[in-house]
Amino acid sequence: EVTLGDVHRGLGSPALFTIGHRGENPSCLIEKAVNSALEDALGAAEAVLMKQLDQVSLASLSKKFHERLSARGECKRGIRSHAV
């Protein structure tokens, strides 16, 4: 079962959040202070998000998609039958 986490890692594990400058040596001292303060929070948030992504399989997404597609089709058919 391939998960969204697997897909993320397969894409090279790009940054999940783009808050602040992620460079090692930004020239602005304020930016350095802000990045330092955000680093732990963003790391914790990324860990939580990755844990969730690792629990969502592509198969489950496909199933939910088809359920919604089917329900949408039933809804549209119901509207058409009432309009006739």
Buried (B, 14 or more C-beta within 10 A) or exposed (E): EEBBBBEBBEEEEEEEEEEBBEEEEBEEEEEBEBBEEBEEEBEEBBEEBBEEBBEBBEEEEEEEEEEEEEEEEEEEEEEEEEEE
